Amino acid sequence: MGERRSRSPPARWDSERISRTVVAFGRYPEKRPSGLRVNDAGAMSLESLLDCWGSQKGVGERDVLDAVRLHMFQRDGGSALRFA
């Protein structure tokens, strides 16, 4: 008997999903992967993020940086930063 495979397509990590995940890690401690170092302001290093989450999800440095830059501002078109 072979290994059972899921019929679901693999989860896709587009830039919006990456940025929403990073925001959630900063805002909600219970959503953070084990070992992710976040300071009192909700800031984390890219290295820590990639070590604790990105490498396991197949998300690389360029993916995270591009997602943060693309989704830097709130959708309402104002100047409120999503990442500060």
N, C-alpha and C positions, 0 to 999 in steps of 0.2 A: 504494500500500500504506500502510495506517495504522500507527500506533504499536502495538507489541505490549503487551498489558496482562496483568498477572498474574491468574490465576484465584483466587489466595489472597486471603482477606479482609485488609484492612489490619490491621497489628499494633495491638492494643488496649492502651493504657497505663492500666490500672486502678491504684488506689492501692497495692496490694501490689507490683505490678511496678515502679512508680516507686520505692518505698522500697527494694526489694531492689537496684535498679540504683544508687541513691545509696550504699547501704552498700558495694556492690562497688567503686565508684569510690574510696571512702575506704580500703578495705582492700587492694586489689590494683592497684598502679600500672599493670600491663599492660592493665587493663580501662578505663582512663581515656581519655576523648576527648582528642585533641590540643588543647593550649592550656589545659586545666583546671588551675587553680592549687590545689594541695593542700599544706597544711603538714605538718610531721613527725608531727603527731598524727592526720593523716587528715582534718582539717577543711578545708572549702572554703566559699567565699562563694556565696550564692544567685545573685548576679549572674554570677559566673564559670560556675556550673553551667548557668544559662539561656543564656548566650552560646555556650558550647561544645557543649552537648548539647540542652537543652530546646527551643530555637527550631527546631532541625533535626528534632526528633521530634514537634513540635506539643504539647509539654508546657509549660504556663505556670507562672507564679509561684504562683498559687492552687493548682494541681494538686500542685506539689511540697510546699508548706506543709501542705496538707491530708493528703497521704500521710505525711509525716513525723510529724505529730501523731497520726494514726490508728494508725500502726504504731510508735510510740515505744518500746514495751516488747516484750521477747521474748514469744513465744507461750505459754510455760509458765506464765504468770499471775504470775510473780514480779515483782520490782522492778528487774531488770536492764535497763538502757537499751540500746536498739539504736543510738541516736544520742546521743552525749555531747559 
